[in-house]
């Protein structure tokens, strides 16, 4: 495998792809966001295999235990993107003051406020804002690979619901946070990479965020099933949350843009999953009623005031929503789960290729990448590139994060195939 | 006199308060619990399944109807048990070791219960040993294994192996389901069937107990 040095070509390559022009080669993302990353154990294995400098890898996204893709690994994988992370991690503490942690036998680095305890059954419990005096908000089953939310639905009174309770985590951005974002962007903006920012606050009902694992005592609707039922049975309540959340988000984006201008290239808008493996979580008319107006409001502001492109993540069978996404002003869809019903790559490219950027779809992480052979990985990557690459509008990424336990040989087969195609 | 068709409607529209109130009133008037289940609730959940299959209903509607059905069953379950009425089958269900995602599992459990099955829900992150123990103590004839994650899918295989090793595999039919699970994976690990969704799981369970 050869190493590719990033240059200003990386940013240009991505801008070409985002603007539906043919780039010099397919741009690549690994580690740009919390849905396009690599599990820390795979990063450690990759670094080892490639002979990169030996040191513990930083866990930059502790909920899914995603690791940092450093510049040397970026070069080895041909990555063209740099991440500008959010203000805080999912658990409400900052990515700083790194300390060592032994994770299933692997030494990694975690943020200073990554504070855990071990439950009686051996599960690992983690705490909001790192405060071990609060009830834990995340649990990792013993010997497994990432955290899941602990549902804390302690204050639900169905007859006296107040939308403000579900808005606790959405607030006007503080000056100190603006300073941090400006500093992060400045540090990342070397002119080499395209910058992918996840400022937070713009996700509408992302089910991973509903339990609010960053809050010590969340109020409002925090149970996953209760939230889903509310999208059907309590539409007025959800509208009020989304309406106010959008007002706050737009005001925050305005202030952020005031500080960083057009330094970033891509804005992570929202990770709400609308698709399931074989269907969706709602109908298109429901989407148009409940989500669309708010997405459009945010997108309109961004497109009216910035050069940022807007990235929307939704797993599963999501094709039915693509026309609405385009109407709302969404530029990029991810992860393009081709294994879900109605997500055949040829059809997607033919129907939406000139209007949406496919960021993902490169290789299946449910079956082929973790369980297939290197030859099967190669074959799928080459085929997907053949379909998605012509005319730009494609950023290579696996379909969602590379999962723990994925063989290094398969990851390298993916990278080699991508290089072979290019 | 309580209009029992409203029980059917309450389950189909997912109105838990109404379903509970109608059931309570009907029982006070001397309605037969088995008739309430067989004539109104099972057909209602069948209709919910049909609406899901044709994409008039989605996960939120299934959850609401499941909750309404459970609200009515709270009153009916003790009476049905006391009457000695035989369930359509006895099901053990849980998410496999390492997997904490239970929405899909809960939907399948609710739909099976709504179809007249007796369901023992072992919850999430269930070890193979717990499945083996439950099969022995509950007299189950179906075991449902759920896994959402790529990394926990192999726990399905170890659970099937544990049922084999314990000598109880032949007593049960094994159904599996979850986002990344496939029919071929079911065959590969020696399960009896894969179901794509909660509605399909009911049809599968009915087929397996009839076989």
Interface residues (C-beta under 8 A of the other chain):
Chain A: X123 X139 X141 X143 X144 X145 X148 X224 X225 X228 X229 X230 X231 X232 X233 X276 X277 X278 X279 X280 X281 X282 X283 X316 X365 X366 X367 X370 X403 X404 X405
Chain B: X14 X55 X58 X59 X60 X61 X63 X64 X67 X97 X98 X99 X100 X101 X103 X106 X125 X149 X150 X151 X152 X179 X180 X182 X196 X197
